[in-house]
Each structure stands twice: as C-alpha cells, then as structure tokens.
Amino acid sequence: MRYATGTLSISASRDIPLLLHVRNSRFITHQQLYELAHLAACEHLRASFNWRMKRLVNAGYLSTIQGNFGNGAIVYRIARPGLVQLENHGKFAALLNSGTQHLPHPSHAYHALELNSIQLALARNNVLASWQSDVETASLNTVSAQPLEKDYDAIVDVWNNNTMSRFALEYERTLKSARQYERIRRALEVEDKLNCILYLTAGPEISLHLANEFSGIPKRLAFATAAAFRNNLLDTMVLTHPADAESPFRNQLGGIF
C-alpha cells in the first residue's frame, strides 16, 4: 500500500506501545524504553527500535528534552500529536491528553527516570506482575467513584514467592514542607484500598525523616533508599518505625485486596 507524501502509518502493535510507555513515564531514556519494550516483547531488534524511534521523533509524536542527566542519554517526552495518536487508538488518560494545557516539565525528569529504573529492576528479575504509573493512577482517580486517597507514583503488583502482592510506591528525591507532609499524613491515615505503601528515597536521611513524619499511622509503611531497592528488590531491608529494627520488605507485603 502506498501512503501520501509526508504521512506516517502508525502500527498499533509496534508504535502505540512505545508512545504509551513514554506518556505513562512522563520522561524516559532511549535505553530504558528499549529495555521495557524488549521485556514486554514489543521490540526485539535494537536496529529496528532505533529506526522506529527516529521515525516517531521526526514525525513530531515524541520530542527529546535538553539537559545532561548524568550519562549522556537521549530523554523522550510525549508530544501533543503523539497524544492524539494514542487517543485515536483508545488510549486516553484524563491527566495527560491532547487537550492538557502543559506537557510534563523537564524539572520532573530525574524523578521519572528513577521510577523507570525501579520498574526495570523488578521486570528484569521476573518479580514485576504489573506497573500502573502516576499518570494512569491519577487519571483513574479523576474519574473513579471510589478513588485512592492519593495520586501515588505507582501502583505495583509483584510476585512475592508464589503470591501476587500489591503496594503503592512513592519516590522522594527531596524533602517537602511540614504542611505538605501533614496533608499526606491525613491521606495515608484514611487510605483503605491499599495495605502497603513503600517510600523510596534518594538517601537514608530522607528515609529516616519520613519514618519520623509518618510514625503512628495504622498502615503498613516502609522506607528505604531507591538504590538499595534496585539492588535487593523484595529482600530490601526497610525501616517501618524509627524505633524498630529494619526487616525485609517482603515481610510487609500481603495479598492483593
């Protein structure tokens, strides 16, 4: 079949999953996207993937952002025409769609790239059952009659030995104000749809601060650094209360509600 000059045929099985990964991640490196596509069996050959990404960028469906993210990586962000294509294929998100006034700001890239690294660590080790990003979670909360109490960074299903378990994931790169943590505390105290919430942080001092901020909440809360979790996954030693000894994260997990 011949196509009109300047047009692009979008593949529902090859292009749409890539656009979806970029939208849901907000920001993602070339390597991270290739690995996620490869693990999901959407793309097998690096050369084919490279060609497809160049094609999507040249067509204006994706854009690259400027900045040095520590390793010279190309970082992608969804563009408005890419959101239109996703919606044409039934992939609408209330939080981030073709009518959204502002696309994700590059200042949030480091946060997004770390979450991608955590997702990949779980997927590489066959622990990950499903990953619902903050774009998906917040979009569902917008339209749900029974929303979660907070727009979590991710809702994660994992294989804990032979049991599937679910937890909410929050990644804290920097500390917030006391007023912000008070609002978060109120939301966590009344959350009744999740039985475990994991806070991963950029450093141990942030983990300790959060454990103090949220101590006394009748909820399974666990705190650890993102680096430790990427290395040890469910066996990561987590802090659950400032006065208690650390324990493996898998001990905090129950089944899916």
Secondary structure, 3 states (H helix, E strand, C coil): CCCCCCCCCCCCCCHHHHHHHHHHHCCEEHHHHHHHHHHCCCCCCHHHHHHHHHHHHHCCCEEECCCCCCCCCCEEEECHHHHHHHHHCCCCCCCCCCCCCCCCCHHHHHHHHHHHHHHHHHHHCCCEEEEEEHHHHHHHHHHCCCCCCCCCCEEEEEEECCEEEEEEEEEECCCCCHHHHHHHHHHHHHCCCCCEEEEEECCHHHHHHHHHHCCCCCCEEEEEEHHHHHHHHHHCEEECCCCCCCEEHHHHCCCCC
